[in-house]
Structures are given as structure tokens and as C-alpha cells.
Amino acid sequence: MRKWWTTCSWAMPLFYVDGEQRALLMDVRQYPGRQPDQPELEKVVRGSKDGFTESLLTNVGLIRRRLRDPKLRFEITKVGERTKTDVAIVYIDDVADTKLVESVRDKIKAVKIDGIPLADKQLEEITVKTGWNPFPLVRYSERPDVVASHLLEGSVTVLVDTSPSVMMLPTTYFDLIQHAEENRQSPFIGTYLRWIRFFGLLASMFLMPLWYMYAESPQLRPSWLWFLGADKTGDLPLIVQFLLVEIGVDLMRLAAVHTPTPLVTAMSLVSAILIGDIAVKTGLFYQRSHLVHGGGRDRDLCHAQL
């Protein structure tokens, strides 16, 4: 009876027939929610325009619509002593690694916490121990077609109610910089776009350190890298300039998040141009340091789902 009472407290009706030993539990709950729409961070020119929502049942339907395999499994459990949040472990029975599925299942069942109001990200922090590793160990996506393709490749996905993001694991660094638009192009164009993204990623990793090294030690610079380095450095040391520009860009990005959408583009451009121009004209910063740092910020564009 206690289990029945707990179930009824979740707003799920219980159909009981007098004289029977079992009762029928019917999940007819409907919460206020939005319609499936294209994710803001994973837009494509061609392809499906639907995306996950905050409803777990809707997300299950979007995946089932693309994978009608009878071996597709949805294991639903509850996490949180107070919130009782629905969490679904999704995998294809004869494709996914059995040990991986058991590991994910055991880690989720071992969670002892009052609740996970922050949904998937809070569950990731509890179950996936990243330590001091700056790189993500799971991939997030709000596109059902991306999740379906990863399931066919043997991945295990985790859906959390109240979150439109789906957690996929295991993942590699190359998975994180892929985009759904590449698969909608011809093989030649898709490969070209992917290599362009790889080139931008490598430039963001090595351009700034190389420029700083050749600016501090010009005698180490080869003749064919004449464009790297600096003739003058400004009033502040270069390392201080890089740190200040990094903090300034992050502050402007945080300000843009809380700015109304019609104003965010204009205000971001105007503030970046004005602040950069004033910083250079006062002599505190060097022009090329801004350019090199701007190239290093391209890593944010290369990482589709970091």
C-alpha cells in the first residue's frame, strides 16, 4: 500500500479492481511544455528541424520515431530522494557494450541525493569523475538524429526529465567537434568543412603560443614565419595583455547572454570595437595581440558541443 500511495503522489492514477492482487498503473501525466523546435546551437540548413524538449516522453518518441528497432531499450529509473526525477538509459541491446551499459546503470542507481534540479549536468558531475581534466568526457546534443546515429554506433545515451539535452557516452575529442551539417553535404564538401574545422582548432591551440614565443625571442623565428612576432609590445607585458583580453572577452560574452536578443548583436560589436580601439590607442595593448587572440577564440566555434 505504501508503494501505491507513493505512486499516486506522483499524479499517476492507479486502476484497482476489487478482488485482484495487482493494480494497473497508468501514466497519463501532461506537463506544460513547448513544441519540438530546432536547437539554437545545432542549427542546420538542410535536415530535420525538430529537437528535444523538456518532456521525457516527447524525447523518447522522437528517438523511437527514428529507431524502430525492437532491440532499442529504454530503462527508466528515478533519481533523487525528494525530486524523484525520471532518468532513462537508452541503448540498442545487440549493439552497445554490455559492460558499458551495466557500468552506467550501476552508477546512476548508486546516486544518493535529495534531487537533481539541474538535470543532466548535475547527474554527470555525480556519476562521471572528470577530476582536473579540462576536456568533457560525454557529449551533449539536442538533436534526435544525432542521438540516433550515436546509438547505432554503440553509444549509451542518458535522458533526464526536464532537460532538452541528451548525454551520450563514451565520446572522443573528434566527436565533440563534429556537426550535423557535415552529413547533409556531399562527401567532398563534408570532408572539406570538417578539415576546415580541424584547421581552426589547431590554429586556436598553437597560433597564440607561437606568436608569443617569437615575440619574446625573435632570434628563434624562422625566416618563413616572418609574420609571427611583434616589433613593439605596448606598455603592458604580452602575457598580461593576453590575460586581460581573455577576461574582457568573457565578460562581454556574459553580458551578451543577459542582453535582449534584438540588441545583443549591435551592442556586442560596438562594445568590442570601442573597447579594443581605446585600448590600442592608449598604448596599453598591441594591435597584433588582439588579432592573435581573436584567432585563438575560434576554438569556441570549432567545439560544437563542449
C-alpha positions in Angstrom: 0.0 0.0 0.0 2.9 2.4 0.7 4.2 1.9 -2.8 0.8 2.6 -4.2 0.5 5.7 -2.2 3.9 6.9 -3.3 2.9 6.3 -6.9 -0.4 8.2 -6.5 1.6 11.2 -5.1 3.3 11.4 -8.5 0.0 12.3 -10.1 -0.3 8.9 -11.7 -3.7 7.2 -11.5 -3.9 3.6 -10.2 -6.7 1.4 -11.6 -7.6 -1.3 -9.0 -10.2 -4.0 -9.3 -11.8 -5.4 -6.2 -10.6 -8.9 -5.5 -7.4 -8.7 -7.7 -3.9 -8.9 -6.2 -2.4 -6.4 -8.7 -3.3 -2.9 -9.8 -2.8 -1.2 -13.2 -0.6 2.0 -13.1 -1.5 4.4 -15.9 0.9 7.2 -16.8 -1.3 9.9 -18.3 0.5 12.9 -16.9 0.8 16.0 -19.0 3.0 18.9 -18.0 3.2 22.4 -19.6 5.9 22.3 -22.3 6.9 23.6 -25.7 6.8 22.0 -29.1 9.9 20.4 -30.6 12.0 23.1 -32.3 15.4 23.4 -33.9 18.1 23.7 -31.3 19.9 27.1 -31.2 23.4 25.7 -31.0 22.9 22.9 -33.6 21.1 24.6 -36.5 21.3 23.1 -40.0 20.4 24.4 -43.4 19.1 21.1 -44.6 17.7 18.3 -42.4 15.2 17.9 -39.7 14.2 21.0 -37.7 12.9 19.2 -34.6 14.8 19.0 -31.3 14.4 17.6 -27.9 12.2 19.3 -25.3 11.9 19.3 -21.5 9.5 16.3 -21.6 11.0 12.9 -21.3 8.1 11.1 -23.1 8.4 13.5 -26.0 12.1 12.9 -26.3 11.5 9.1 -26.2 9.1 9.4 -29.0 11.5 11.5 -31.1 14.1 8.8 -30.8 11.7 5.9 -31.3 10.5 7.6 -34.5 14.0 7.3 -36.0 14.9 3.9 -34.5 12.1 1.4 -34.8 14.3 -1.4 -33.8 12.7 -3.8 -31.4 16.0 -4.2 -29.6 16.1 -0.5 -28.7 15.9 -0.3 -24.9 14.7 2.5 -22.6 15.4 1.7 -18.9 13.7 4.3 -16.8 14.7 4.8 -13.2 14.2 7.6 -10.6 17.0 9.7 -9.1 16.6 11.9 -6.0 15.0 11.1 -2.7 12.8 14.2 -3.0 12.6 15.1 -6.6 12.1 11.6 -8.0 13.4 12.7 -11.4 12.9 10.3 -14.2 16.1 9.2 -15.9 16.2 6.9 -19.0 19.2 4.8 -20.1 18.9 4.3 -23.9 20.8 1.7 -25.9 20.5 -0.9 -28.6 20.7 -4.3 -27.0 22.8 -6.1 -29.5 25.0 -3.1 -30.5 26.0 -1.4 -27.2 28.7 -2.9 -25.0 27.1 -4.8 -22.2 29.8 -3.8 -19.7 29.3 -0.1 -20.5 25.5 -0.4 -20.0 26.0 -2.1 -16.7 28.5 0.5 -15.6 26.2 3.4 -16.5 23.2 1.6 -14.8 25.2 0.9 -11.6 26.5 4.5 -11.3 23.0 6.0 -11.7 21.4 3.6 -9.2 24.2 4.4 -6.7 23.3 8.1 -6.7 22.1 9.1 -3.2 21.0 12.7 -3.2 17.9 14.8 -2.4 17.4 15.7 -6.0 18.9 16.8 -9.3 17.0 20.0 -10.2 19.9 20.9 -12.6 19.1 17.7 -14.5 21.7 16.1 -16.8 24.6 18.3 -15.9 24.2 17.6 -12.2 23.9 13.9 -12.9 27.1 14.0 -15.0 29.0 15.6 -12.2 27.9 12.9 -9.8 28.5 9.9 -12.0 31.4 10.9 -14.3 34.5 11.7 -12.3 36.4 14.2 -14.5 38.9 15.4 -11.8 41.2 18.1 -13.2 40.7 17.0 -16.8 39.5 20.1 -18.7 38.1 18.1 -21.6 34.5 16.8 -21.5 34.1 13.0 -21.2 30.5 13.0 -22.5 28.8 14.7 -25.4 25.6 16.6 -25.3 23.1 17.1 -28.1 19.6 18.3 -28.6 19.1 16.8 -32.0 17.3 13.4 -32.2 19.0 12.4 -35.5 22.5 12.9 -33.9 21.5 10.8 -30.9 20.1 8.1 -33.1 23.3 7.9 -35.2 25.3 7.5 -32.0 23.1 4.8 -30.7 23.6 2.9 -34.0 27.4 3.2 -33.4 27.1 1.6 -29.9 26.8 4.6 -27.6 24.8 4.7 -24.5 22.6 7.8 -24.0 21.0 9.2 -20.9 17.8 11.2 -20.9 16.8 13.2 -17.9 13.3 14.6 -17.5 13.1 18.5 -17.6 16.2 18.8 -19.8 16.3 19.1 -23.6 20.0 17.9 -23.7 20.8 14.2 -24.1 24.1 12.9 -22.7 26.0 10.4 -24.9 28.9 8.3 -23.8 31.6 7.3 -24.4 32.8 10.1 -26.6 36.0 11.1 -28.3 37.5 14.5 -28.8 36.7 14.3 -32.5 33.0 13.6 -31.8 32.9 16.9 -29.9 33.8 19.0 -33.0 31.5 17.3 -35.5 28.4 19.0 -36.7 25.2 17.6 -38.2 25.5 19.9 -41.2 28.5 17.9 -42.5 26.4 14.8 -43.0 24.0 16.8 -45.2 26.7 17.7 -47.7 28.4 15.7 -50.4 31.4 13.7 -49.3 33.8 16.2 -50.8 32.2 19.3 -49.2 31.6 17.5 -45.9 35.2 16.5 -45.7 36.3 20.0 -46.6 34.2 21.5 -43.9 35.5 19.1 -41.3 39.1 19.7 -42.3 38.4 23.5 -42.0 37.1 22.9 -38.5 40.2 20.9 -37.6 42.5 23.6 -39.0 40.7 26.3 -37.0 41.1 24.1 -33.9 44.8 23.6 -34.4 45.3 27.3 -35.1 43.5 28.2 -31.9 45.8 25.9 -30.0 49.2 26.8 -31.5 48.9 30.3 -33.0 48.9 32.3 -29.8 51.8 30.3 -28.1 53.9 30.5 -31.2 53.3 34.2 -31.7 54.1 34.9 -28.0 57.3 32.8 -28.2 58.6 34.6 -31.3 57.6 38.0 -29.9 59.7 37.3 -26.8 62.5 35.6 -28.6 62.8 36.9 -32.2 66.1 35.0 -32.8 64.2 31.7 -32.7 61.8 32.7 -35.5 62.5 31.1 -39.0 62.5 33.4 -42.0 59.4 31.9 -43.5 57.4 32.8 -40.3 58.1 36.5 -40.7 54.5 37.4 -39.9 54.7 36.0 -36.4 56.1 38.1 -33.6 55.9 41.8 -32.7 58.1 44.8 -33.3 56.7 46.5 -30.3 54.7 45.1 -27.4 52.9 48.0 -25.8 53.1 49.3 -22.2 52.0 46.1 -20.7 53.8 42.7 -21.0 52.3 40.5 -23.6 51.2 37.8 -21.2 49.3 40.4 -19.2 47.7 41.6 -22.4 46.5 38.1 -23.3 45.1 37.6 -19.8 43.2 40.9 -19.8 41.9 40.4 -23.3 40.7 36.9 -22.3 38.9 38.2 -19.3 37.4 41.1 -21.3 36.0 38.8 -24.0 34.5 36.5 -21.4 32.9 39.5 -19.6 31.4 40.7 -22.9 30.1 37.3 -23.6 28.5 37.0 -20.2 26.9 40.5 -20.7 25.6 39.4 -24.1 23.8 36.4 -22.6 21.7 38.7 -20.4 21.1 41.2 -23.1 17.7 41.2 -25.0 18.0 39.4 -28.4 17.3 42.4 -30.6 20.1 44.3 -29.0 22.8 41.7 -28.4 24.4 41.7 -31.9 24.7 45.5 -32.2 25.8 46.0 -28.6 28.4 43.2 -28.7 30.0 44.6 -31.9 30.0 48.2 -30.8 31.4 47.4 -27.4 34.2 45.1 -28.8 35.2 47.7 -31.4 35.2 50.7 -29.0 37.0 48.9 -26.1 39.6 47.4 -28.5 40.3 50.7 -30.2 40.6 52.6 -27.0 42.9 50.0 -25.5 45.2 50.2 -28.5 45.2 54.0 -28.8 46.2 54.5 -25.2 49.3 52.4 -25.8 48.5 49.7 -23.2 47.8 47.0 -25.8 49.4 46.0 -29.1 47.2 45.6 -32.2 48.6 42.2 -33.2 47.9 40.8 -29.8 44.2 41.5 -30.4 44.3 39.8 -33.8 46.1 36.7 -32.5 43.8 36.4 -29.5 40.8 36.7 -31.8 42.1 33.7 -33.8 42.5 31.8 -30.6 38.9 32.4 -29.8 37.9 30.4 -32.9 38.1 27.3 -30.7 34.6 28.2 -29.4 33.3 27.9 -33.0 35.1 24.6 -33.6 33.7 22.9 -30.5 30.1 22.2 -31.4 29.2 20.6 -28.1 31.8 21.2 -25.4 
